Amino acid sequence: MKAIVEYNSRKITVDISNPIDISIPIDPKKKNVNAWYIDDPKIFPQEFDGEKVKVSEGAVVNFNDIHFNPHSHITHTECVGHITKEIHSINKNLKYFIFLAEVVTIAPLFHNGDFIIGVKQLSKALRNKKRDAIVIRTLPNLEDKKSMQYSNTNPTYLSEKAAIYLREKGIKHLLIDLPSVDKEKDDGKLLSHNAFWNTGGKVRMDATITEFIYVPNNVEDGEYLLNLMIAPFENDATPSKPVLYEILK
């Protein structure tokens, strides 16, 4: 099944029957991805009068509770409300869901004891391309990203200058396969979050950051159509399911 999308003066053709899901789900039956020093997510049947509401135990339906934090346990998309005193909802601020995206693969640089993604790497990958979104796949790109325990590991992060570069480049939607665009412990500065959303100037309310993605190795770098699907939570962040579609030549 093919679809034709008019984008500015272009007509983009994609095969919508061949989606590339780059989200990481919550699956309590497996080792779940985790960050920020909290327990694993839980999915369990609700109980009434001491009995579990579960078909295998005699109930007529399965009726599960789910306990999780979107920032810690699953692919999630966040708005500037993540770092502001004011309450801002991703559900209210993300109003469009189809974007032109560039997938880039970055080998982090070792700098002052940390691994970072810098301006030169991003500018080399993007060059003069105009994109709504960037999807960053870091190396090494192993399957264990789907179950990594990130707490107290000082993961790779985005430099402040790199975040400014993406903002000035016009990137509205930043997707990355890490728990955060900022350093795990930075004394609360959140330099890259603040720089990308431009909290020191005209705040970019419609810009988003999506963390904990996983881009399979067989997905080539280049231009894709992105469908950034979110769950309708009135919260600073929500679980999301970003899906890429290869653009047909």
C-alpha positions as CSV (number, residue, x, y, z in Angstrom):
1,M,0.0,0.0,0.0
2,K,1.5,3.3,-1.1
3,A,0.7,6.9,0.0
4,I,1.7,10.2,-1.6
5,V,2.3,13.1,0.7
6,E,2.6,16.7,-0.5
7,Y,5.4,18.3,1.4
8,N,6.1,21.9,0.4
9,S,6.6,21.6,-3.4
10,R,7.5,17.9,-3.3
11,K,5.4,14.8,-3.7
12,I,6.7,12.1,-1.4
13,T,5.8,8.5,-2.0
14,V,6.0,6.0,0.9
15,D,5.0,2.3,1.3
16,I,2.8,2.5,4.4
17,S,2.6,-1.3,4.5
18,N,6.3,-1.4,5.4
19,P,6.6,0.6,8.7
20,I,9.9,0.8,10.7
21,D,9.0,0.9,14.3
22,I,11.8,2.5,16.4
23,S,10.1,2.4,19.8
24,I,11.1,0.3,22.8
25,P,8.1,-1.2,24.5
26,I,7.5,-2.1,28.2
27,D,7.6,-5.9,28.5
28,P,7.8,-7.1,32.1
29,K,8.4,-10.6,30.8
30,K,11.9,-9.5,29.7
31,K,14.6,-7.3,31.1
32,N,13.2,-3.8,30.6
33,V,15.2,-0.7,29.7
34,N,15.6,1.5,32.8
35,A,17.1,4.8,34.0
36,W,16.9,7.3,36.7
37,Y,17.2,5.1,39.8
38,I,13.7,3.7,40.1
39,D,12.3,0.1,40.1
40,D,11.3,-1.8,37.0
41,P,7.8,-1.2,35.5
42,K,5.0,-3.6,36.5
43,I,1.9,-4.9,34.7
44,F,-0.4,-6.9,37.0
45,P,-4.1,-7.9,37.3
46,Q,-6.3,-5.8,39.4
47,E,-7.9,-7.6,42.3
48,F,-11.5,-7.4,43.6
49,D,-12.5,-9.2,46.9
50,G,-9.1,-10.9,46.9
51,E,-9.5,-12.4,43.4
52,K,-7.4,-11.5,40.4
53,V,-9.3,-10.2,37.4
54,K,-7.6,-12.5,34.9
55,V,-9.2,-14.9,32.5
56,S,-6.7,-17.7,33.3
57,E,-7.9,-17.5,36.9
58,G,-11.6,-17.6,36.2
59,A,-12.5,-14.0,35.4
60,V,-14.2,-13.1,32.1
61,V,-11.7,-10.4,31.2
62,N,-8.1,-9.4,31.7
63,F,-7.9,-6.2,33.6
64,N,-4.4,-5.0,34.3
65,D,-2.8,-2.1,36.1
66,I,0.4,-0.7,34.6
67,H,2.9,1.1,36.8
68,F,5.7,2.9,35.0
69,N,7.4,6.2,34.4
70,P,7.7,7.4,30.8
71,H,11.1,8.9,31.4
72,S,12.5,5.7,32.8
73,H,10.9,2.7,31.2
74,I,9.8,3.2,27.6
75,T,10.3,5.3,24.4
76,H,8.8,8.6,25.3
77,T,8.2,12.1,23.8
78,E,8.5,15.2,25.9
79,C,7.8,18.9,25.6
80,V,9.3,21.9,27.3
81,G,7.0,21.2,30.3
82,H,9.6,18.6,31.3
83,I,11.9,21.4,32.6
84,T,9.6,24.4,33.4
85,K,7.7,25.5,36.5
86,E,4.6,26.0,34.4
87,I,2.7,22.9,33.5
88,H,2.8,22.2,29.8
89,S,1.4,19.1,28.2
90,I,2.9,17.2,25.4
91,N,-0.7,16.2,24.3
92,K,-1.6,19.9,23.9
93,N,1.6,21.1,22.3
94,L,2.3,18.4,19.8
95,K,-0.4,19.0,17.2
96,Y,1.1,17.5,14.1
97,F,2.5,14.0,13.7
98,I,3.9,13.6,10.2
99,F,7.4,15.0,9.6
100,L,10.3,14.8,7.2
101,A,13.2,13.2,9.2
102,E,16.8,12.4,8.7
103,V,18.3,9.3,10.2
104,V,22.0,9.8,11.2
105,T,24.5,7.4,12.8
106,I,26.9,9.0,15.2
107,A,30.0,7.6,16.8
108,P,30.3,9.6,20.1
109,L,33.4,11.6,20.8
110,F,35.4,11.2,24.1
111,H,35.7,14.6,25.7
112,N,36.7,15.5,29.2
113,G,35.9,12.0,30.5
114,D,32.5,11.8,28.8
115,F,31.2,10.5,25.5
116,I,29.3,13.3,23.7
117,I,27.6,14.1,20.4
118,G,29.0,17.3,19.0
119,V,28.3,20.0,16.4
120,K,30.8,18.7,13.8
121,Q,29.3,15.3,13.8
122,L,25.8,16.6,13.3
123,S,26.8,19.2,10.7
124,K,28.6,16.6,8.7
125,A,25.6,14.3,8.8
126,L,23.0,17.0,8.0
127,R,25.0,19.3,5.8
128,N,22.6,21.7,4.0
129,K,19.5,19.4,4.4
130,K,16.3,20.9,5.6
131,R,14.4,18.5,7.9
132,D,11.7,18.7,10.6
133,A,13.2,15.9,12.6
134,I,16.5,14.2,13.3
135,V,16.7,10.6,14.4
136,I,20.1,9.9,16.0
137,R,21.5,6.4,16.2
138,T,24.6,6.1,18.3
139,L,27.4,3.6,18.0
140,P,27.8,0.9,19.0
141,N,24.2,0.0,18.1
142,L,23.7,-3.3,20.0
143,E,20.4,-5.0,20.8
144,D,21.1,-4.5,24.5
145,K,20.0,-0.9,24.1
146,K,16.5,-2.3,24.5
147,S,17.3,-3.6,28.0
148,M,20.1,-1.4,29.2
149,Q,20.2,-0.4,32.9
150,Y,21.4,3.2,32.5
151,S,21.4,4.4,36.1
152,N,24.8,5.5,37.3
153,T,26.5,4.7,34.0
154,N,27.1,8.3,32.7
155,P,25.7,7.6,29.2
156,T,26.5,9.5,26.0
157,Y,24.8,12.8,25.8
158,L,24.4,15.8,23.4
159,S,26.6,18.8,23.9
160,E,24.9,22.2,24.5
161,K,26.5,23.5,21.3
162,A,25.0,20.6,19.4
163,A,21.6,21.3,20.8
164,I,21.9,25.0,19.8
165,Y,23.0,23.9,16.3
166,L,19.9,21.7,15.9
167,R,17.7,24.5,17.1
168,E,19.2,27.0,14.7
169,K,19.0,24.4,11.9
170,G,15.3,24.4,12.3
171,I,15.0,20.9,13.7
172,K,11.7,20.7,15.7
173,H,11.8,17.1,16.7
174,L,14.9,15.4,18.2
175,L,14.8,11.6,18.5
176,I,17.7,9.8,20.2
177,D,18.5,6.3,21.4
178,L,19.7,7.4,24.8
179,P,18.0,8.1,28.2
180,S,18.6,11.8,27.9
181,V,20.1,14.5,25.7
182,D,21.8,15.8,28.8
183,K,24.5,14.4,31.1
184,E,23.2,12.0,33.7
185,K,24.5,14.2,36.6
186,D,25.0,17.8,35.7
187,D,23.9,19.6,38.8
188,G,20.5,20.3,37.3
189,K,21.7,22.5,34.5
190,L,20.0,20.5,31.7
191,L,22.0,22.5,29.2
192,S,20.9,20.7,26.0
193,H,17.2,20.5,27.0
194,N,17.2,24.2,27.7
195,A,19.2,25.0,24.5
196,F,17.0,22.9,22.2
197,W,13.7,24.4,23.6
198,N,15.3,27.9,23.8
199,T,14.1,28.6,27.4
200,G,16.3,31.7,27.5
201,G,14.4,33.3,24.6
202,K,11.2,32.6,22.7
203,V,10.4,29.1,23.9
204,R,9.7,26.5,21.3
205,M,6.5,25.1,22.6
206,D,6.0,22.9,19.5
207,A,9.4,21.3,19.7
208,T,9.8,17.8,21.1
209,I,12.5,15.5,22.4
210,T,12.0,11.7,22.1
211,E,14.3,9.5,24.1
212,F,14.9,5.7,24.3
213,I,14.4,4.9,20.6
214,Y,16.1,2.0,18.9
215,V,17.0,2.1,15.2
216,P,17.8,-1.3,13.8
217,N,21.1,-1.7,12.0
218,N,19.5,-2.6,8.7
219,V,17.9,0.9,8.5
220,E,20.1,3.0,6.4
221,D,21.0,6.6,7.1
222,G,19.0,9.1,5.1
223,E,15.6,10.7,4.6
224,Y,12.4,9.2,5.9
225,L,8.8,10.1,6.6
226,L,8.3,10.1,10.4
227,N,5.0,9.4,12.1
228,L,5.4,10.5,15.7
229,M,2.5,8.8,17.5
230,I,1.9,9.6,21.2
231,A,-0.4,8.4,23.9
232,P,-2.9,11.1,24.9
233,F,-1.6,11.9,28.4
234,E,-1.9,15.5,29.7
235,N,1.7,15.4,31.1
236,D,5.1,16.8,30.2
237,A,5.9,13.4,28.6
238,T,4.1,10.4,27.3
239,P,4.9,7.0,25.9
240,S,5.3,7.2,22.1
241,K,5.7,5.1,19.0
242,P,7.8,6.8,16.4
243,V,7.5,5.0,13.0
244,L,9.6,5.6,10.0
245,Y,8.6,5.1,6.3
246,E,11.2,4.7,3.6
247,I,10.7,7.3,0.9
248,L,10.4,5.6,-2.5
249,K,12.5,7.0,-5.3
